[in-house]
């Protein structure tokens, strides 16, 4: 059986005429080779054995190009239209030559798609008449869009120009199709000037043909303008096109939705209440322009509780994607869990009231994304505003960032600590994209002599970013092949009603000293119980976490009083760092932290002044013991 592809090369290339001159779009030069060459090579790679190239405008140039190389290794036939019949009309006129199923590629697209997977998806559902390659892009407002149901079946087309004030999913028809010949027979009795997107697909939908969408983040872009030609050339030379291949592991930034992307309203039920948080669009655009893909993972118990229908949720997500897309940003995928195990809600949907593996902090949605996108777990992150998100990150093995929007980690659901805490999504993305540069610089300048089994003490005033800095250093050391344990001394804070006056009296210092001595004398691997402190209740939890620490592990003690503990160790190599931050910025962070905890401004001001009095002198004195002082960047 022939594996047949059709390349539509009849377009005139009007938008790019000033750049390409008097040549057809299929011969646009991409890194000194015609675009058509890349398409034929891709078809050969996926074992297609027949190509029909349909030409019209300047078609003789394409014929000459194909004839100039007689050793293509694939059967190529060129069919020249005398009268342009549109994208679909040209194909329909070739019906006698068509296989039962065939692929269509537009001649002005640069693509690196696993066409074999695309074909398998098309063939999997025997009832599927057409399969469209679908993806989000950064200009959905001038693209042909489609709407799909939960099973990936197309239920509507929204061709450009779109209706004003309407909300659409950023599901762009990328002009790559698999079709059954039988779905074109309606027009086989004569010559029809038809376009696939505007004529054929809407007709098929209205007449109950099955059209499915194959949603993928693989690379496909048209060369319709000089700007896009330049971008594609850059993408090819930089290796970006190859990196987008799903054969390559994909680093991902997973995102919570409510409280992270949009304002938390306690169970969003309608698009009317949906509101993107400030600077979220900028943050998503930065992801889009980086090596990472962006995927939303969200619990939506409102479905099971009967408070929001699946259709209403689709409108909410369409509004989000429309608002992002209008500013040139997009999400690669949205996964949601509709389940909720608790009962007692009026209108609840019984079949959705189950314990499932997809509801966060379970990892079912992450597993689905890993299958769909070949996720690189080691290089991926999870960003959210709740302890549920941080627990999911821990369960999935991702680095986590807690943002101080939404619940800001004060939901109290799980006793788990994030790797990093940052003000909002935009700060979190800046941190992810820039952190390696800063920690690498610090490592090379000051810390490259750290060896297995060493201790690192990181101290400084409160709210300057010691935890963020310590975990950034940890991940830098992990890249160097070291194993690192970070112990935050805030875990040893005393209950509020047990504290004495002064910073040292707020901690269980005897316990800390005993632990440091135990770890400095450890012969091999030991297990220690580490307390958990709840900053909401200002009490220790009755639970603790058990951590295994090997003799070769580097241990980082970080906390306000860390440098006060230096003298406890005498038999291990130790490195000590005092971190500094502009006091105005630190003061702003201090006020924000306690405002999030529910303190009034007057209470925070009193507490700040008390800390200046009883904390600053001791901690600044401890700085004299440090091996080095580091002024940290504000995004830590």
Wavefront OBJ file of the C-alpha trace (Angstrom):
o trace
v 0.000 0.000 0.000
v 1.254 3.440 -0.907
v 1.849 5.965 1.865
v 0.876 9.050 -0.024
v 1.385 12.741 0.679
v 0.212 15.799 -1.214
v 2.144 19.070 -1.094
v 0.082 22.121 -1.999
v 2.480 24.462 -3.812
v 0.176 26.646 -5.866
v 0.136 29.770 -3.679
v 1.450 33.115 -4.908
v 3.336 34.232 -1.784
v 1.986 37.789 -1.913
v 2.884 38.719 1.689
v 6.506 37.667 1.235
v 6.982 38.945 -2.303
v 9.392 41.714 -1.311
v 11.667 39.137 0.329
v 11.484 36.098 -1.939
v 11.179 37.837 -5.289
v 9.746 36.002 -8.254
v 9.861 32.433 -6.898
v 7.130 30.163 -5.496
v 6.855 29.826 -1.709
v 7.971 26.191 -1.831
v 11.404 27.361 -2.953
v 11.929 29.884 -0.141
v 15.482 29.441 1.118
v 15.755 28.153 4.699
v 19.398 27.925 5.692
v 20.424 27.811 2.005
v 18.030 24.993 1.054
v 14.538 25.262 -0.465
v 11.633 24.700 1.915
v 10.423 21.912 -0.378
v 13.656 19.979 0.275
v 12.915 19.842 4.014
v 9.372 18.634 3.387
v 10.460 15.842 1.050
v 13.199 14.745 3.464
v 10.651 14.601 6.297
v 8.323 12.444 4.202
v 11.177 10.083 3.339
v 12.148 9.867 7.019
v 8.656 8.608 7.813
v 8.568 6.111 4.945
v 6.162 7.847 2.607
v 6.757 6.456 -0.853
v 4.681 8.755 -3.048
v 4.376 12.533 -3.222
v 2.000 14.539 -5.398
v 3.091 18.174 -5.691
v 0.251 20.423 -6.875
v 1.555 23.607 -8.514
v 0.193 26.658 -10.282
v 1.889 30.026 -9.753
v 5.483 29.835 -11.054
v 5.049 26.068 -11.094
v 7.661 25.578 -13.786
v 10.344 26.566 -11.287
v 9.239 23.755 -8.974
v 9.207 21.307 -11.885
v 12.742 22.385 -12.817
v 13.913 22.011 -9.203
v 12.502 18.492 -8.876
v 13.840 17.465 -12.289
v 17.307 18.798 -11.422
v 17.659 16.043 -8.828
v 16.503 12.694 -10.193
v 17.624 10.721 -7.154
v 15.063 11.805 -4.550
v 14.537 8.224 -3.347
v 10.762 8.691 -3.445
v 8.142 8.690 -6.226
v 7.365 12.349 -6.979
v 4.677 13.452 -9.409
v 3.923 17.081 -10.210
v 0.446 18.165 -11.274
v 0.079 21.651 -12.668
v -3.208 23.540 -12.427
v -4.062 25.780 -15.337
v -6.746 27.537 -13.309
v -6.359 27.902 -9.548
v -9.065 25.898 -7.773
v -8.258 26.590 -4.130
v -6.528 24.300 -1.657
v -9.319 21.716 -1.655
v -10.360 22.087 -5.300
v -6.846 21.230 -6.457
v -6.862 18.029 -4.383
v -10.378 17.036 -5.445
v -9.352 17.241 -9.076
v -6.793 14.513 -8.306
v -9.301 12.072 -6.802
v -8.522 9.265 -9.316
v -4.898 9.362 -8.136
v -5.598 9.430 -4.389
v -5.114 6.592 -1.923
v -7.907 5.823 0.530
v -6.024 7.842 3.200
v -3.467 10.514 2.431
v -1.524 13.355 4.034
v -1.712 17.011 3.003
v 1.137 19.473 3.623
v 0.937 23.134 2.690
v 3.899 24.196 0.610
v 4.736 27.264 2.723
v 5.149 25.435 6.070
v 8.351 24.456 7.812
v 7.661 21.444 9.986
v 9.320 18.741 12.030
v 6.412 16.524 13.012
v 6.368 12.807 13.753
v 4.186 11.998 10.756
v 4.082 8.328 11.701
v 2.433 9.159 15.044
v 0.089 11.539 13.251
v -0.930 8.773 10.874
v -1.413 6.272 13.726
v -3.667 8.741 15.516
v -5.723 9.164 12.339
v -6.004 5.406 11.779
v -6.762 4.602 15.442
v -10.349 5.758 15.176
v -11.757 3.973 12.141
v -14.684 6.404 12.106
v -12.444 9.444 11.722
v -12.749 11.022 8.269
v -10.295 13.882 8.778
v -7.543 14.507 11.308
v -6.221 18.039 11.673
v -2.884 18.905 13.229
v -3.682 21.425 15.972
v -1.445 23.565 18.140
v -1.485 26.868 20.044
v 0.427 29.835 18.684
v 1.263 33.415 19.633
v -1.126 34.983 17.112
v -4.454 33.121 17.409
v -6.323 36.369 16.713
v -5.392 36.128 13.007
v -5.463 32.312 12.735
v -8.154 29.787 11.849
v -9.234 28.167 15.117
v -11.269 25.116 15.957
v -13.188 23.897 18.993
v -12.897 20.294 20.224
v -14.804 18.291 22.815
v -13.223 16.146 25.539
v -12.628 13.300 23.062
v -10.752 15.528 20.618
v -13.637 15.628 18.119
v -14.027 18.953 16.340
v -17.370 20.567 17.169
v -16.905 24.021 15.599
v -14.661 26.059 13.315
v -13.845 29.697 13.987
v -12.177 31.032 10.874
v -10.476 34.409 10.821
v -11.689 37.123 11.235
v -13.269 36.128 14.538
v -16.377 37.526 16.176
v -15.748 40.454 18.495
v -15.874 39.780 22.254
v -15.974 36.013 21.722
v -13.760 33.549 23.603
v -11.917 30.831 21.718
v -9.539 28.052 22.624
v -6.059 28.661 21.217
v -6.396 25.595 18.992
v -4.963 26.655 15.670
v -5.558 24.735 12.473
v -1.899 24.344 11.484
v -2.608 23.315 7.850
v -1.446 19.702 8.121
v -4.173 17.124 7.471
v -4.860 13.409 7.151
v -7.962 12.676 5.073
v -10.002 9.783 3.803
v -10.644 10.091 0.088
v -14.280 9.164 0.693
v -14.995 12.457 2.465
v -14.229 14.359 -0.767
v -16.476 12.357 -3.098
v -19.362 14.809 -2.684
v -17.510 17.182 -5.031
v -16.090 14.572 -7.435
v -18.651 15.160 -10.189
v -17.165 18.438 -11.408
v -14.615 21.208 -10.886
v -15.119 23.239 -7.714
v -13.052 26.105 -6.387
v -12.902 25.211 -2.707
v -10.830 25.935 0.375
v -10.380 23.271 3.044
v -10.781 25.550 6.066
v -13.593 27.739 4.719
v -15.589 25.320 2.572
v -14.804 21.631 2.966
v -14.351 21.196 6.725
v -17.465 23.186 7.736
v -19.504 21.185 5.195
v -18.186 17.893 6.546
v -18.978 18.964 10.101
v -22.531 19.959 9.187
v -23.026 16.585 7.486
v -21.841 14.472 10.417
v -18.443 13.494 9.128
v -15.994 12.907 11.992
v -13.160 15.425 12.227
v -10.599 15.018 14.984
v -7.821 17.249 16.242
v -4.287 15.986 16.853
v -2.933 18.415 19.438
v 0.859 18.611 19.516
v 3.618 21.045 20.437
v 5.854 19.855 17.591
v 7.281 22.459 15.241
v 5.161 23.724 12.381
v 5.180 27.332 11.151
v 4.272 29.015 7.916
v 6.715 31.145 5.938
v 4.103 33.638 4.840
v 5.904 36.848 5.828
v 9.516 38.072 5.857
v 9.424 38.138 9.667
v 8.382 34.495 9.845
v 11.042 33.492 7.327
v 13.661 35.154 9.543
v 12.283 33.451 12.641
v 12.317 30.015 11.016
v 15.891 30.487 9.817
v 16.886 31.423 13.356
v 15.013 28.449 14.819
v 16.738 26.030 12.453
v 20.242 27.383 13.017
v 19.832 27.532 16.805
v 18.612 23.927 17.061
v 15.212 25.036 18.348
v 13.302 23.071 15.692
v 15.051 19.850 16.647
v 14.502 20.571 20.349
v 10.742 20.784 19.725
v 10.669 17.209 18.452
v 8.854 14.898 20.843
v 11.677 12.438 20.369
v 13.596 14.866 22.582
v 12.805 15.148 26.291
v 10.801 18.327 26.872
v 11.517 20.552 29.894
v 8.257 21.891 31.226
v 6.984 24.547 33.612
v 3.786 23.173 35.110
v 1.384 25.808 36.370
v -1.484 25.802 38.811
v -4.443 27.869 37.606
v -6.502 29.576 40.351
v -4.405 31.900 42.490
v -1.401 31.487 40.199
v -2.646 32.585 36.783
v -5.941 34.149 37.743
v -7.465 35.761 40.811
v -8.565 33.263 43.477
v -12.335 33.546 44.043
v -12.870 30.310 46.016
v -14.125 27.890 43.383
v -14.421 29.770 40.095
v -17.721 28.827 38.468
v -18.225 31.301 35.632
v -16.101 33.153 33.103
v -17.559 36.431 34.391
v -15.424 36.080 37.540
v -12.264 35.101 35.663
v -9.488 37.693 35.901
v -5.835 37.202 35.005
v -3.414 38.338 37.686
v -1.033 41.226 36.889
v 1.998 40.395 34.719
v 0.822 36.836 34.005
v 0.808 37.495 30.255
v 4.435 38.648 30.406
v 5.354 35.546 32.395
v 3.747 33.148 29.905
v 5.396 34.939 26.979
v 8.775 34.427 28.648
v 8.065 30.688 28.876
v 7.009 30.631 25.209
v 10.301 32.250 24.212
v 12.377 29.826 26.307
v 13.236 26.129 26.047
v 10.289 25.233 28.312
v 6.749 24.274 27.415
v 3.888 25.516 29.619
v 1.180 23.191 30.949
v -1.635 23.995 33.367
v -2.573 21.357 35.951
v -5.746 22.241 37.838
v -8.288 20.600 40.141
v -11.832 21.550 39.204
v -14.086 20.005 41.873
v -16.831 22.430 40.808
v -17.656 19.927 38.048
v -18.308 17.019 40.431
v -20.092 19.313 42.886
v -22.526 20.352 40.161
v -21.553 24.016 40.445
v -20.081 24.343 36.958
v -20.663 22.331 33.801
v -17.928 21.080 31.510
v -19.160 23.543 28.906
v -18.929 26.451 31.360
v -15.396 25.356 32.259
v -14.519 25.310 28.553
v -15.718 28.919 28.286
v -13.553 29.890 31.277
v -10.511 28.308 29.650
v -11.383 29.850 26.289
v -11.496 33.270 27.943
v -8.082 32.642 29.503
v -6.580 31.521 26.197
v -8.174 34.399 24.300
v -6.821 36.985 26.730
v -3.357 35.439 26.652
v -3.403 35.063 22.881
v -4.448 38.668 22.308
v -1.101 39.695 23.850
v 0.989 37.045 22.054
v 1.134 34.380 24.796
v -0.112 30.791 24.847
v -0.332 27.656 26.970
v 0.734 24.359 25.436
v -1.983 22.372 27.212
v -4.536 22.514 30.018
v -5.262 19.384 32.059
v -8.000 19.369 34.678
v -9.442 16.899 37.166
v -13.271 17.027 37.437
v -13.503 14.688 40.447
v -14.234 15.384 44.097
v -14.535 12.579 46.677
v -16.691 14.348 49.290
v -20.489 14.343 49.068
v -23.254 16.590 50.305
v -23.504 19.186 47.527
v -26.789 20.046 45.864
v -26.662 19.013 42.221
v -23.512 16.929 42.598
v -22.652 14.426 39.867
v -22.517 10.995 41.457
v -20.180 9.333 38.942
v -17.554 12.024 39.554
v -17.588 11.655 43.351
v -14.647 9.274 43.426
v -11.117 8.925 44.707
v -8.979 9.285 41.586
v -5.314 9.354 40.638
v -5.595 12.676 38.807
v -6.730 14.993 41.606
v -3.778 16.977 42.967
v -1.595 16.152 44.831
v -1.900 12.805 43.003
v 0.124 12.677 39.811
v -2.331 11.370 37.221
v -2.434 14.602 35.211
v 1.360 14.812 35.305
v 1.532 11.235 33.993
v -0.811 12.125 31.137
v 1.324 15.130 30.245
v 4.486 13.034 30.437
v 2.991 10.623 27.883
v 1.742 13.367 25.580
v 4.869 15.537 25.684
v 7.785 13.249 26.643
v 8.459 15.381 29.714
v 11.982 15.758 31.098
v 11.287 15.321 34.827
v 14.771 16.350 35.911
v 14.510 19.708 34.131
v 10.887 20.536 34.968
v 9.243 22.785 37.559
v 5.872 23.188 39.237
v 4.570 26.631 40.238
v 1.528 27.082 42.449
v 0.039 29.038 45.322
v -0.950 26.223 47.695
v 0.584 23.388 49.678
v -1.431 21.039 47.421
v 0.711 22.239 44.510
v 3.929 21.859 46.476
v 2.969 18.340 47.552
v 2.221 17.445 43.934
v 5.651 18.744 42.924
v 7.215 16.596 45.631
v 5.230 13.516 44.570
v 6.192 14.063 40.917
v 9.859 14.793 41.659
v 9.798 18.365 40.311
v 11.417 21.469 41.731
v 8.716 23.646 43.244
v 8.021 27.359 43.513
v 5.365 28.763 45.820
v 3.998 32.113 44.640
v 2.689 34.621 47.170
v -0.555 35.174 45.290
v -3.824 33.324 45.842
v -3.483 31.226 48.997
v 0.255 32.037 49.177
v 0.875 28.652 50.831
v -1.406 29.462 53.777
v -4.105 26.934 52.889
v -2.770 24.556 55.557
v -3.633 21.400 53.602
v -0.207 19.763 53.710
v 2.854 20.191 55.891
v 5.348 20.542 53.082
v 7.881 23.206 52.186
v 8.545 24.579 48.678
v 12.024 24.706 47.207
v 11.549 28.390 46.452
v 9.105 31.143 47.367
v 8.623 34.188 45.111
v 6.133 37.053 44.930
v 4.250 36.101 41.771
v 4.378 34.129 38.545
v 6.435 36.694 36.668
v 9.094 36.685 39.403
v 9.056 32.884 39.403
v 9.665 32.689 35.654
v 12.448 35.281 35.864
v 14.000 33.194 38.619
v 13.844 29.949 36.633
v 15.304 31.538 33.519
v 18.090 33.455 35.281
v 18.985 31.452 38.396
v 21.634 29.271 36.800
v 23.680 32.293 35.804
v 23.731 33.734 39.311
v 24.386 30.539 41.260
v 27.033 29.457 38.755
v 28.765 32.794 39.258
v 28.673 32.433 43.063
v 29.855 28.839 42.839
v 32.852 29.668 40.669
v 33.885 32.722 42.674
v 33.445 31.459 46.204
v 32.275 27.879 46.572
v 34.093 25.712 44.058
v 36.184 24.146 46.828
v 33.186 22.455 48.462
v 33.662 18.714 48.740
v 31.613 15.697 49.797
v 30.720 15.703 53.468
v 31.242 19.454 53.947
v 28.943 21.757 55.873
v 27.639 25.058 54.529
v 26.095 27.629 56.870
v 23.986 30.363 55.279
v 22.757 33.125 57.568
v 21.412 36.663 57.511
v 18.444 38.703 58.583
v 14.942 37.358 58.056
v 13.137 37.715 54.710
v 16.228 38.156 52.534
v 15.944 34.917 50.546
v 18.178 32.464 52.442
v 15.981 29.471 51.611
v 15.785 30.363 47.929
v 19.534 30.929 47.788
v 20.288 27.663 49.597
v 18.102 25.574 47.333
v 19.491 27.287 44.230
v 22.962 26.413 45.490
v 21.782 22.870 46.188
v 20.646 22.366 42.599
v 23.885 23.837 41.305
v 25.865 21.370 43.424
v 23.653 18.506 42.261
v 24.624 19.360 38.674
v 28.257 18.986 39.761
v 27.558 15.430 40.927
v 27.303 16.229 44.646
v 24.432 15.115 46.875
v 23.060 17.894 49.068
v 20.701 18.087 52.038
v 19.226 21.478 52.985
v 18.069 21.863 56.583
v 16.110 25.015 57.365
v 16.579 26.102 60.973
v 13.076 27.578 60.941
v 11.939 24.000 61.475
v 13.302 24.353 65.011
v 11.346 27.486 65.889
v 9.643 27.184 69.267
v 5.913 27.524 69.751
v 5.030 31.206 70.105
v 4.047 30.818 73.766
v 7.357 29.128 74.648
v 9.705 31.794 73.338
v 11.956 34.038 75.353
v 13.203 37.509 74.464
v 15.771 37.787 71.703
v 16.318 35.969 68.433
v 18.170 32.986 69.912
v 15.337 32.403 72.391
v 12.923 31.843 69.526
v 14.708 28.638 68.498
v 15.301 25.247 70.109
v 19.037 25.932 70.020
v 19.996 22.921 72.152
v 18.274 20.613 69.675
v 20.032 22.315 66.767
v 23.433 22.004 68.428
v 22.823 18.316 69.226
v 21.842 17.641 65.616
v 24.916 19.419 64.222
v 27.194 17.399 66.521
v 25.443 14.166 65.540
v 25.846 14.938 61.846
v 29.474 16.017 62.173
v 30.296 12.661 63.803
v 28.201 10.484 61.477
v 30.181 7.408 60.309
v 27.998 6.459 57.349
v 24.267 6.938 56.802
v 22.038 8.002 59.667
v 18.366 8.905 59.851
v 17.240 11.982 61.716
v 13.798 13.266 62.670
v 13.318 16.823 61.493
v 10.480 18.817 63.079
v 7.835 20.654 61.086
v 6.910 24.192 62.090
v 3.537 25.642 61.067
v 3.909 29.372 60.585
v 0.134 29.854 60.491
v -0.469 28.415 63.971
v 3.066 29.378 65.092
v 3.417 25.924 66.585
v 5.370 22.767 65.909
v 3.430 20.004 64.251
v 2.995 16.750 66.115
v 4.471 15.169 62.979
v 8.078 15.190 61.844
v 9.892 14.062 58.729
v 12.634 11.443 58.707
v 15.628 12.229 56.506
v 18.465 9.879 55.614
v 21.870 11.596 55.521
v 25.024 9.899 54.266
v 28.585 10.626 55.307
v 29.313 11.970 51.806
v 26.327 14.343 51.706
v 26.944 18.074 51.743
v 24.714 19.619 54.407
v 23.442 23.176 54.120
v 22.127 24.755 57.326
v 20.205 27.887 56.448
v 18.417 30.285 58.717
v 18.582 33.557 60.572
v 20.756 32.079 63.358
v 22.811 29.736 61.164
v 26.099 31.611 61.666
v 25.554 31.540 65.430
v 25.944 27.752 65.221
v 29.332 27.714 63.489
v 31.398 26.963 66.593
v 29.544 23.703 67.245
v 31.567 21.967 64.486
v 35.289 21.400 64.793
v 35.938 18.185 62.855
v 34.416 18.924 59.444
v 35.256 21.365 56.688
v 32.718 24.163 56.710
v 31.941 27.156 54.545
v 29.891 30.056 55.892
v 28.008 32.735 53.949
v 26.329 35.877 55.198
v 23.618 37.113 52.864
v 22.678 40.751 52.573
v 19.803 42.583 50.919
v 18.840 46.223 50.604
v 16.949 47.050 53.824
v 14.084 48.809 52.052
v 13.419 45.691 49.988
v 13.736 43.452 53.059
v 11.297 45.671 54.959
v 8.768 45.439 52.115
v 9.056 41.649 52.144
v 8.634 41.559 55.927
v 5.422 43.598 55.779
v 4.059 41.511 52.905
v 4.762 38.228 54.716
v 2.890 39.187 57.844
v 0.074 40.846 55.941
v -0.454 37.512 54.174
v -0.659 35.891 57.602
v -3.487 38.232 58.558
v -1.629 40.812 60.643
v -2.755 44.437 60.668
v -0.333 47.161 59.557
v 0.172 48.500 63.104
v 0.945 45.002 64.408
v 3.483 44.445 61.620
v 5.163 47.777 62.295
v 5.506 46.919 66.003
v 6.894 43.475 65.195
v 9.360 44.897 62.676
v 10.702 47.382 65.221
v 11.038 44.623 67.826
v 13.062 42.545 65.378
v 15.304 45.492 64.562
v 15.973 45.784 68.279
v 16.422 42.152 69.358
v 17.532 40.443 66.128
v 19.655 42.797 64.054
v 22.534 43.337 66.504
v 23.085 39.604 67.126
v 22.725 38.551 63.489
v 24.933 41.335 62.149
v 27.534 40.427 64.763
v 27.429 36.807 63.560
v 28.347 38.077 60.073
v 31.900 38.606 61.312
v 32.296 34.827 61.496
v 31.368 34.305 57.861
v 33.898 33.286 55.236
v 32.175 35.522 52.702
v 29.357 38.018 52.370
v 27.089 37.937 49.350
v 24.652 40.619 48.278
v 21.887 38.634 46.693
v 19.688 39.549 43.782
v 16.204 40.699 44.665
v 14.512 37.823 42.788
v 15.817 35.452 45.433
l 1 2 3 4 5 6 7 8 9 10 11 12 13 14 15 16 17 18 19 20 21 22 23 24 25 26 27 28 29 30 31 32 33 34 35 36 37 38 39 40 41 42 43 44 45 46 47 48 49 50 51 52 53 54 55 56 57 58 59 60 61 62 63 64 65 66 67 68 69 70 71 72 73 74 75 76 77 78 79 80 81 82 83 84 85 86 87 88 89 90 91 92 93 94 95 96 97 98 99 100 101 102 103 104 105 106 107 108 109 110 111 112 113 114 115 116 117 118 119 120 121 122 123 124 125 126 127 128 129 130 131 132 133 134 135 136 137 138 139 140 141 142 143 144 145 146 147 148 149 150 151 152 153 154 155 156 157 158 159 160 161 162 163 164 165 166 167 168 169 170 171 172 173 174 175 176 177 178 179 180 181 182 183 184 185 186 187 188 189 190 191 192 193 194 195 196 197 198 199 200 201 202 203 204 205 206 207 208 209 210 211 212 213 214 215 216 217 218 219 220 221 222 223 224 225 226 227 228 229 230 231 232 233 234 235 236 237 238 239 240 241 242 243 244 245 246 247 248 249 250 251 252 253 254 255 256 257 258 259 260 261 262 263 264 265 266 267 268 269 270 271 272 273 274 275 276 277 278 279 280 281 282 283 284 285 286 287 288 289 290 291 292 293 294 295 296 297 298 299 300 301 302 303 304 305 306 307 308 309 310 311 312 313 314 315 316 317 318 319 320 321 322 323 324 325 326 327 328 329 330 331 332 333 334 335 336 337 338 339 340 341 342 343 344 345 346 347 348 349 350 351 352 353 354 355 356 357 358 359 360 361 362 363 364 365 366 367 368 369 370 371 372 373 374 375 376 377 378 379 380 381 382 383 384 385 386 387 388 389 390 391 392 393 394 395 396 397 398 399 400 401 402 403 404 405 406 407 408 409 410 411 412 413 414 415 416 417 418 419 420 421 422 423 424 425 426 427 428 429 430 431 432 433 434 435 436 437 438 439 440 441 442 443 444 445 446 447 448 449 450 451 452 453 454 455 456 457 458 459 460 461 462 463 464 465 466 467 468 469 470 471 472 473 474 475 476 477 478 479 480 481 482 483 484 485 486 487 488 489 490 491 492 493 494 495 496 497 498 499 500 501 502 503 504 505 506 507 508 509 510 511 512 513 514 515 516 517 518 519 520 521 522 523 524 525 526 527 528 529 530 531 532 533 534 535 536 537 538 539 540 541 542 543 544 545 546 547 548 549 550 551 552 553 554 555 556 557 558 559 560 561 562 563 564 565 566 567 568 569 570 571 572 573 574 575 576 577 578 579 580 581 582 583 584 585 586 587 588 589 590 591 592 593 594 595 596 597 598 599 600 601 602 603 604 605 606 607 608 609 610 611 612 613 614 615 616 617 618 619 620 621 622 623 624 625 626 627 628 629 630 631 632 633 634 635 636
